[in-house]
Amino acid sequence: MVSRRRLPDGRPIAQVDPGEAALLYREIFQEHSYRRPGWPAGPVDVVFDIGANIGLASMYFKQEHPGAFVVAVEPGPDTFAALTENIAQHVPGGLALEVAVAGRSGTARFGYYPGAPAESGFYADPAGDTALAARLLVEAGLPGADAERLAGARHRVRYVECRTVTLSDLIAQTAVDRVDLVKIDVEKAEHEVLAGIAEADWPRIGAVVAEVHDLDGRLGRVVRELRDRGFAVAVDQEARLAGTDMHMVFADRGRRSGGRA
């Protein structure tokens, strides 16, 4: 269910879960989770926001790079409705698409958490996701029983069929010469996003920031893939996520000519 609120900076937005929207605003706009010294190394004219949720990252990138063309991709039904409103209001010229980016085009089953939409994805794991959320709530100061109850309520899953496209499909659809910045936050499916990049399209990509879940050595494989493709790569982890499998990967070629067709 979509509702409306004003951000601390006064801008009105559409949201799905108020607590999650507040957390995302803090992480993105106040803690600058997508800012790293020297990254990206050049101008940003085109941004692909893969796993855009309600669009706060898209808004942030547009704020940081006012001239950029932003493509925001989100398959969750409620989150896409909010994303559409927020792109129209706050990302001039932006494009919102109701699809999931994967290793191939077609359809797939998407696990949607109405109470925790940012944690939705192809690899939704209600038991595991509930346990992690409860742990983080306890570490934030919530009593154990309350944390488990709240985490369980937030992770009641609903499965929906969604259309999938590859990142190369998006490049062709939007007719861009280059993608200067690709942000990936797709809840354990980040390796599939990279798998959907055709050989000819890798040189078109200038910088990547991805939340990577280190399951079965996935972090190492993602880092190696990006380095093999010519990127300099750095890995960070927020202090609050120490001991979890969640990491931020920043990759950059160190050059960019930019350009929308």
N, C-alpha and C positions, 0 to 999 in steps of 0.2 A: 504494500500500500504506500503510495507516494504522498508525502506531506511537504510543507514548506517551512523554512526558517530563515533567519538572517545570520550570516557568519559574523564572528567577532569584528570583522572589518566593515560590516554594514551591508554587504552584498546579499541579496535574496537568492536562495537556491532551493531546488527541489531535492528531497532526500527520501530514503527508505527507512533506515534505522537512525534515530537521532543520536544515540550514543556512538555508533560507528562513524557517522558523519563528523561528529566533534573530534573523535580520535584521528580520523584522516586529515582533518583541517590542521590539527596540532602537528602531526608528523610532517605534512607536506609544506605548509605555509609558515609554521613557527620554528620547527626543528630542521626544515629544509632537507628532507631525506633524499631528494633528488638533486642536491647541489654537492659538488666536489671540486676542490681547487684544480683549475686547469682542465676540467671536463664540462662540456665538450670543448674540444680544442679550437673549433672554428665557428663560423656563422651557422645559425640554425634557421633554415627556410622551410623545412618540411618535418613534421613530427607525426609518427604513428604511435598512438596510445593503445596498446594491446592489453585488454582487460581493464577497460576504463572505469568500470563501476559507475558512479554517478557523475564523474567528470572533473573531480577536484584536481587531479594531476594535469589534465588537459588545460584547465584554467591556469594552473601554475606555470606550465610551459608557455602558454600564450602571454602571461604576465612577464615572464623572463625574456621571451623572444616575440615581441609584439607583431612583427611582420610574418610570423610563421603560419603556414597552412597546417592545421591540425586535423588528423583523422582519428576519431575515437571509436573503438570497437568494443562492444559489450553484448553478450548473449542473454544475460539474466532479464526476465520479463519486466519486473518492477524497476530494476536498476536502469534498464534501457529507457524506460519512460522518463525517469528523472534525468538521465544523461541528455536526452533530447532537449528538455527544457533548459538545462544548464548550458549546453553548447549554444543554443539559440540566444540566450541572454548574455553570455560572458565570453564566448569564443567566436568573434566575428569571422565569417568565412569558413568556419569549421564544419566538418562532416561527421555525423554520427551514424554508425552502421550496426544493425542488430544481427551480428554473426559472431562466431567464435573462430579464432585463428588456430589452425591445427596443422598436422603434417600432410593432410590431404583434403581436398574439397569433397563435400557430401553432407551427411547428417550424422549426429552423434547424440548420445544421452548425456545430459548435463545435470549434475546434482546441484539444485538451487536451495540455499538456506534463506527463507524469507526473513529470519531473525538475525542473520549474519551474512548478508549478501556478498560482502567482500571476500568471504572464505569459500564461496561456491566454485564448482569446477567439475571437470571430467573425473577427477580422482577424489571426489567428496568421500570422506570417511567419518561418519557421524561419531563413532566411538573415539577414534583418535583425535578428531578435531575438538570434541567436547573435553577430552582429558587435557589437551594443551591449553585450551581457553580457561579451564578451571585453574590450572597451575598459574597462569599469568594473572588471573584475578586474585588468587591468594597472595601472590608476590606483590600485587598492588595494594594489599591491605584488607581484602574482603575475607570474612570468616569462611572456613572450608565448606561447610554445609551450604551456605548461601552461594558460594562460587560454583559448586557443583550443580545446584538447582538452576542458576542463571545460565550457566554454560549449556546444560542439557536443553533448556527451553529454546536457546538460540540456535541449536543445531538439529532441529527437526527438518529433515530433508524432503524436498519435493523434486521429482525427476521430470525433466522436460526434454523434448527433442529440439535440437537447434541445428541450424545450418552452419556448416564449417567451410572455411576458405583457407588457402595458404597465404603467407605473407607476400609471396610472388603474385598471387591473384590480386591482392590489394594494390600492389605496385602497378599492375596492368590496368586495373579498374580506375585508379585515380590519375593515371597518365603522368606520373612524376618521373623526372630524370634521376633523382636521388632521394633518399630518405636520410636526412641529416641526424635524426635521433629516433631510435626505436625504444620505447619503454614497454617492458613485458612484466605483467603481474597476473599470472594465470593459474596459480594454486596447483603446483606440481606438474603442470603440462608445458613448462618452458622449453624443454628439449624438443617437444613436438613443434613448437613455433619455429625453432631454428631448422628443424628437419624439412619444413615447408618452404625454405628459401632455395630457389633454383640456382645452379652454378653461376649463370649469367648475371644474377641479381646481387650476389654477395658484394661485388665492388661498388654497388650503388649505395650501400649502407655505411654511414659515417661513424655513428656512435650508438651504443646499446647500454641501457641500464635494465637489469633484470633481477627480480626477486627469485632466487633459486632455492628449492628445497633439496637438501643433500640426502636423497634417498638412493640407496644402492650405488653410491659413488657418482651420483648425477652431477654434483658440483664440479668435480674434477673433469668430467666429460665435457660439460659446458665450457669451462675455462679453456680446455685444450682445443675445442672446436673453434672458439673465437680467436685464440692465438694462432692456430693454423691458418685462419682466414686473414691474418695480417693485423689484428687488433692488439694494442697494449691493454692488459687486463689487470684490474685491482679488485680485491674482494674485501668487503666490510661486513661487520655484524653489529647490530645495535646491542648495547649492554643489556637491555631487558630481555633480549632473545638469546643470550648466552646459554649454551647447553641445548638449544633447539636445533632443528635442521635448516633453519631459515637464514639465508645470507643475501646480501646485495652485491651484485656483480656490475662493475662499471668498465666498459670497453670503448676504445676510441682508436681510430686510425691515425689521428694527429694531422689530418688534412681534410679539407672540405671545400669544394667549389660551390656547393649548394645548388639550388635551382629547381623550380617547379616548371614543368613543361608549359 
